[in-house]
Each structure stands twice: as C-alpha cells, then as structure tokens.
C-alpha cells in the first residue's frame, strides 16, 4: 500500500538529483535509508571499539592540558 507524503521543493530536487535511471522516488528513499542504516551501524561498532575509546580518553580536556 502506498502513502502520500509532502516534500519541500528543495527536498524534491535533492531526491531528483540522486535518482537513478528508472528508479522511483520510493526506491531512492529506500536506498538512501539502507545506506544511512549501514553507516549508522558502522559508526556504532566503531564507537564501541577499544581504539576509539582510547582515542576519546586522550582527547578529553584534562588529557590535553597535561601535555
């Protein structure tokens, strides 16, 4: 079942630029959401890594002042 949504002219134009040949706007949005979700999962995985947590500790204001 399809749903109608309202888009600003600017949002419509941005989607149109990203649209591939013979791709519907629904397909564009689904593709962009899939990419967003994959990147979001990658960022979450990275943020849980020991290396990132160590880097984050090293970037704290108290760590910077002690150098």
N, C-alpha and C positions, 0 to 999 in steps of 0.2 A: 504494500500500500504506500502510495506516495504522499508527501506532505508539502504544503506550500510554505516557503519562508521568504522573508523580506530581506533584501540586501541593499546597502547603500550603493550608489553609482560607482563609488571608488572601489568597494569590495567586489562588485561585479566585474569591473575592469581588471582588477588584480587576478581574479579567478580566470577570466578570459585569456589573460597573458599566459597563465600556467596550463591552460587546457591543451591537451594533445589532440592530434587529428582524430576525428570521430569519437572523441571522449565526451560524455555528458558531464554536466556540472556536478551531478551526484557522484560520478566516478572521480572527478577531480577532487572533490571534498573527501571522499573515502581514501584516495591515495595519499592526500596530504595528512589526514588523520593517522593513517597507518605509519607514515614516516615520523610524525610527531611522537606517536606512542613508542616506536622503536628507539628514537633518540632519548625519550624520557626514561626508558628502562636502562639504556646505556649509561646515562648520567647517574641514575640511582645506583647502579652497580659500581661505577667509578667512585662515587662519594662514599661507598662502604669500604673501599679498598684501604689497606693499611698505608699504602704510599700516599694517598690523598689525605688521609687523616694526619699523617706525619707532617706533610707539607702545610696543612692547615694550622697545626700547632706552631710550626716555625714562622707562620705569617701573623701570629697574634701580636697585638701592640706591645705586650711585655717582652716578647721574644725579640722584636725589632729594636726596642730601646736597649736591650742588653748587649747588642752587637757593637 
